[in-house]
């Protein structure tokens, strides 16, 4: 059985979060809501977020050993991407009815994700603790990309952004009471939860294939591979990079920061319907599937 290693000292935010050096966004009245974070650039860190989620062995082996072949990240990467992004869209923009329908669809897949006597760790996809960890990773990903694109948030803006994010978890089994009540309590939860991150050789090999985009066709890897691998490594906090053995130099960090200075500048001139368009397409697809009684995932 795999055991969790708990560091002798509490992890710090410098270890568990990426550094955001963008200027503070202008004006105390500037809004900060997670609905503003559904920008197509927010998905640039998607692979890194999956890696973070799989930092907990129970989540990792639940994915690696999953008997739900149709949802396999390795065998069906585009379908898995569609269902994941659709979940995020419905969690943030959907109605209560739509969230309930998607919850039931995900529950149907999760019922098959349980450890057996051969699994190196015990896991159950219905575990609320595991779902809280996954939801916390999703929140961190949204907050990081949003600040890279729009500037660092003040404490008041960060609190407002956080308050609007609880449906990332409560769309599944996480209860309102489980979601940390304040942004400060979330930071405390996150640093404690990251102490349970442990990536063994089996999981490391699986995740390195994800970093190297082994699951997509080679022509796309040839065109986009270097950029996406760079973005994935850049979006990973130091703790995760270290456990994966990924190099990240001061030069890499500057290139990453300069890239988002450029992207955030260009982003200002793109209309909202362009930046957020993919999410509304996914929401329409969900509603069409519900009307026609088709599978949601």
C-alpha positions in Angstrom: 0.0 0.0 0.0 1.1 3.5 -0.7 1.5 5.7 2.4 1.3 9.4 2.5 4.4 11.3 3.4 3.7 14.3 5.6 6.5 17.0 5.6 8.1 17.9 8.9 7.2 21.5 8.3 4.0 23.0 7.0 4.2 23.8 3.3 4.1 27.4 2.3 2.3 29.2 -0.5 5.6 29.7 -2.3 5.7 25.9 -2.6 2.0 25.2 -3.4 1.1 28.1 -5.7 2.7 29.7 -8.8 4.0 33.2 -8.4 1.8 35.9 -9.8 3.8 39.1 -10.5 1.3 40.9 -12.7 0.3 44.4 -11.5 -2.7 44.8 -9.2 -5.8 45.4 -11.2 -7.0 49.0 -11.4 -9.6 50.5 -9.2 -11.2 49.3 -6.0 -14.5 48.9 -7.8 -13.1 46.4 -10.4 -15.2 43.3 -10.3 -13.9 39.9 -9.5 -16.3 37.0 -10.2 -15.5 33.5 -11.4 -17.9 33.9 -14.3 -15.3 36.4 -15.6 -12.6 33.7 -15.5 -14.2 31.6 -18.3 -11.8 32.9 -20.8 -10.4 30.5 -23.4 -6.9 31.2 -22.1 -8.0 29.9 -18.7 -7.8 26.4 -20.3 -4.1 26.8 -21.1 -3.4 25.4 -17.7 -5.8 22.5 -18.1 -3.2 19.7 -18.3 -1.3 21.2 -15.3 -4.6 21.2 -13.3 -5.1 17.5 -14.1 -1.6 16.8 -12.9 -2.3 18.7 -9.6 -5.6 16.7 -9.1 -3.7 13.4 -9.6 -1.1 14.5 -7.0 -3.3 12.7 -4.4 -2.6 8.9 -5.0 -6.3 8.0 -4.5 -7.3 10.3 -7.4 -4.4 9.2 -9.5 -5.1 5.5 -9.2 -8.8 6.1 -9.6 -8.0 7.6 -13.0 -5.3 5.2 -14.0 -7.3 2.1 -13.0 -10.7 3.4 -14.1 -12.9 0.8 -15.8 -14.9 3.6 -17.5 -13.1 3.2 -20.9 -15.2 5.9 -22.6 -13.8 8.5 -20.2 -10.2 7.5 -20.4 -7.9 10.5 -20.7 -5.3 8.4 -22.7 -7.8 6.7 -25.1 -10.3 9.5 -25.5 -8.5 12.8 -24.7 -10.8 15.0 -26.7 -14.0 13.6 -25.2 -12.5 13.8 -21.7 -11.5 17.4 -22.4 -15.1 18.2 -23.6 -16.8 16.6 -20.6 -14.3 18.3 -18.2 -14.8 21.8 -19.7 -18.5 21.2 -19.9 -18.6 20.4 -16.2 -16.8 23.6 -15.4 -19.2 25.6 -17.6 -22.3 24.1 -16.1 -20.9 24.5 -12.6 -20.3 28.2 -13.1 -23.0 29.2 -15.6 -25.7 26.5 -15.5 -29.0 26.4 -13.7 -29.7 24.3 -10.7 -31.6 21.8 -13.0 -28.6 21.6 -15.3 -26.2 21.1 -12.5 -28.4 18.3 -11.1 -28.5 16.6 -14.5 -24.8 16.8 -14.9 -24.2 15.5 -11.3 -26.3 12.5 -12.0 -24.4 11.8 -15.3 -21.0 12.1 -13.5 -22.4 9.9 -10.6 -23.1 7.2 -13.2 -19.5 7.1 -14.2 -18.2 7.5 -10.6 -20.1 4.4 -9.4 -17.6 2.3 -11.4 -14.5 3.9 -10.0 -13.6 2.0 -6.8 -10.4 0.3 -5.8 -10.1 -3.5 -5.6 -7.8 -5.9 -3.9 -5.0 -5.3 -6.4 -5.1 -1.5 -6.1 -2.0 0.1 -4.3 -4.3 2.6 -2.6 -8.0 2.5 -1.5 -10.2 4.9 -3.3 -13.8 5.6 -4.1 -14.8 8.3 -6.6 -17.8 9.2 -4.4 -15.4 10.3 -1.6 -16.3 13.9 -0.7 -12.7 14.5 0.5 -11.4 13.5 -2.9 -13.9 15.7 -4.7 -13.1 18.6 -2.4 -9.4 18.3 -3.4 -10.3 18.2 -7.1 -12.6 21.2 -6.8 -9.8 23.1 -4.9 -7.4 22.4 -7.7 -9.9 23.7 -10.2 -10.3 26.9 -8.2 -6.6 27.4 -8.0 -6.3 27.0 -11.7 -9.0 29.6 -12.4 -7.6 32.1 -9.9 -4.1 31.8 -11.3 -5.1 32.2 -15.0 -7.5 35.0 -14.2 -4.8 37.0 -12.3 -2.3 36.4 -15.1 -4.7 37.8 -17.6 -6.3 40.6 -15.6 -3.9 41.5 -12.8 -3.4 40.5 -9.2 -6.5 40.9 -7.1 -6.8 42.9 -4.0 -7.8 41.0 -0.8 -11.4 42.3 -1.3 -11.5 41.2 -4.9 -9.9 37.8 -4.0 -12.6 37.3 -1.4 -15.4 38.1 -3.8 -13.9 35.8 -6.5 -13.6 33.0 -4.0 -17.2 33.4 -2.7 -18.5 32.9 -6.3 -16.6 29.7 -6.8 -18.2 27.2 -4.4 -20.2 25.5 -7.2 -17.0 24.0 -8.5 -17.4 21.5 -5.8 -21.1 21.6 -4.8 -22.2 20.6 -8.3 -21.0 17.1 -7.2 -21.0 15.7 -3.6 -19.1 18.5 -1.8 -21.4 20.3 0.6 -21.5 24.0 1.3 -20.3 23.3 4.8 -17.2 21.4 3.5 -16.1 24.3 1.2 -13.8 26.5 3.2 -15.9 29.5 4.3 -13.3 32.3 3.6 -10.4 32.8 1.2 -8.0 32.7 4.2 -9.5 29.3 5.3 -9.1 28.1 1.8 -5.3 28.9 1.8 -5.0 27.0 5.1 -6.9 24.0 3.6 -4.8 24.1 0.4 -1.4 24.1 2.1 -2.5 21.3 4.4 -4.0 19.3 1.5 -0.8 19.7 -0.5 1.1 17.8 2.2 -0.8 14.7 0.9 0.7 15.1 -2.6 2.8 12.0 -3.4 3.7 11.0 -6.9 5.1 7.5 -7.2 6.9 6.0 -10.2 3.7 4.6 -11.8 1.9 7.9 -11.5 5.0 9.9 -12.5 5.3 8.0 -15.8 1.6 8.5 -16.5 1.8 12.3 -15.7 5.0 12.7 -17.7 3.2 11.3 -20.7 0.5 14.0 -20.1 3.1 16.7 -20.0 4.6 15.4 -23.2 1.1 15.1 -24.8 1.5 11.5 -25.6 -2.2 11.0 -25.9 -2.7 13.2 -28.9 -1.7 12.6 -32.5 1.9 13.4 -33.4 1.1 16.1 -36.0 -0.5 18.2 -33.2 2.4 17.4 -30.9 4.8 18.6 -33.6 3.0 21.9 -34.0 1.8 22.7 -30.4 3.9 20.3 -28.3 6.6 22.6 -27.1 4.2 25.5 -26.2 1.7 23.3 -24.4 4.4 21.5 -22.5 5.9 24.8 -21.5 2.6 26.1 -20.4 1.8 23.0 -18.4 5.1 23.2 -16.6 4.7 26.9 -15.9 1.2 26.4 -14.4 2.5 23.8 -12.0 3.4 25.0 -8.5 7.0 24.2 -7.4 5.9 21.2 -5.2 4.4 19.4 -8.2 7.3 20.2 -10.5 9.8 18.8 -8.0 7.8 15.6 -7.6 7.7 15.1 -11.3 11.4 16.0 -11.8 10.6 18.9 -14.2 13.2 21.6 -14.6 12.0 25.2 -14.4 14.7 27.9 -14.5 14.6 31.6 -13.8 14.8 32.1 -17.6 11.7 29.9 -18.0 9.9 31.8 -15.4 10.6 35.2 -17.2 9.5 33.7 -20.5 6.2 32.5 -18.9 5.6 35.9 -17.4 6.4 37.8 -20.6 4.1 35.5 -22.5 1.2 36.5 -20.3 2.1 40.2 -20.4 1.6 39.9 -24.2 -1.5 37.7 -24.0 -3.2 39.9 -21.4 -2.6 43.0 -23.5 -4.1 41.3 -26.6 -6.9 39.9 -24.6 -8.1 43.4 -23.7 -9.1 44.1 -27.3 -11.0 40.8 -27.8 -14.8 41.1 -27.3 -16.3 39.0 -24.5 -18.2 36.7 -26.9 -14.9 35.7 -28.5 -13.1 35.1 -25.2 -16.0 33.2 -23.6 -17.6 31.8 -26.7 -16.5 28.2 -26.2 -18.3 28.0 -22.9 -21.6 29.1 -24.4 -21.2 26.5 -27.1 -20.6 23.9 -24.5 -23.7 25.1 -22.5 -25.8 25.0 -25.6 -24.6 21.4 -26.3 -25.5 20.4 -22.8 -29.0 21.8 -23.2 -29.4 20.1 -26.6 -28.4 16.8 -25.1 -30.8 17.2 -22.2 -33.7 18.1 -24.6 -33.0 15.0 -26.7 -32.4 12.7 -23.8 -28.8 12.0 -25.0 -25.9 11.0 -22.7 -24.3 14.0 -21.1 -20.9 12.5 -20.7 
